[in-house]
Amino acid sequence: MSTFSARASRHEPPAVDKNAAIARQQHYLRLADARVTAGDRVAAENYFQHAEHFLRCAIEGTR
């Protein structure tokens, strides 16, 4: 069995660096806030969604 198929068969998510995920979340929140200030609601929503993704990654890293 190849290394890839051995990893895929375990169905384990990759390890998450909680601190990196929190830093990325904060980064995207700052970008979103800047877009809100500029009046670009669509771009802001995109950044808020990215921030939420990294929040979920940080939460998953604590389990």
VENZI-V846381 format. One record per residue. N is the residue number from 0. RES is the residue in one small letter. SS is DSSP state (H for helix, E for strand, C for the rest). OMEGA is omega in radians with two decimals (999 if undefined). BURIAL is I if it has 9 or more other C-alpha atoms within 8 Angstrom, else O. Layout:
{{N | RES | SS | OMEGA | BURIAL} {N | RES | SS | OMEGA | BURIAL}}
This chain:
{{0 | m | C | -3.13 | O} {1 | s | C | -3.14 | O} {2 | t | H | -3.14 | O} {3 | f | H | -3.10 | O} {4 | s | H | 3.09 | O} {5 | a | H | 3.10 | I} {6 | r | H | -3.10 | I} {7 | a | H | -3.10 | O} {8 | s | H | 3.13 | O} {9 | r | H | -3.14 | O} {10 | h | C | 3.12 | O} {11 | e | C | 3.07 | O} {12 | p | C | 3.11 | O} {13 | p | C | 3.12 | O} {14 | a | C | -3.10 | O} {15 | v | C | 3.04 | I} {16 | d | C | -3.04 | O} {17 | k | H | -3.11 | I} {18 | n | H | 3.12 | O} {19 | a | H | 3.13 | O} {20 | a | H | 3.12 | I} {21 | i | H | 3.12 | I} {22 | a | H | 3.12 | O} {23 | r | H | 3.12 | I} {24 | q | H | 3.14 | I} {25 | q | H | 3.10 | I} {26 | h | H | -3.12 | I} {27 | y | H | 3.06 | I} {28 | l | H | 3.09 | I} {29 | r | H | 3.10 | O} {30 | l | H | 3.13 | I} {31 | a | H | 3.13 | I} {32 | d | H | 3.11 | I} {33 | a | H | 3.12 | I} {34 | r | H | 3.08 | I} {35 | v | H | 3.13 | I} {36 | t | H | -3.13 | O} {37 | a | H | 3.12 | O} {38 | g | C | -3.13 | O} {39 | d | C | -3.06 | I} {40 | r | H | -3.11 | O} {41 | v | H | 3.11 | O} {42 | a | H | 3.12 | I} {43 | a | H | 3.13 | I} {44 | e | H | 3.10 | I} {45 | n | H | 3.13 | I} {46 | y | H | 3.08 | I} {47 | f | H | 3.11 | I} {48 | q | H | 3.07 | O} {49 | h | H | 3.14 | I} {50 | a | H | 3.13 | I} {51 | e | H | 3.11 | I} {52 | h | H | -3.11 | I} {53 | f | H | 3.01 | I} {54 | l | H | 3.12 | I} {55 | r | H | 3.08 | O} {56 | c | H | 3.13 | I} {57 | a | H | 3.13 | I} {58 | i | H | 3.12 | I} {59 | e | H | -3.14 | O} {60 | g | H | -3.12 | I} {61 | t | C | -3.11 | O} {62 | r | C | 999 | O}}
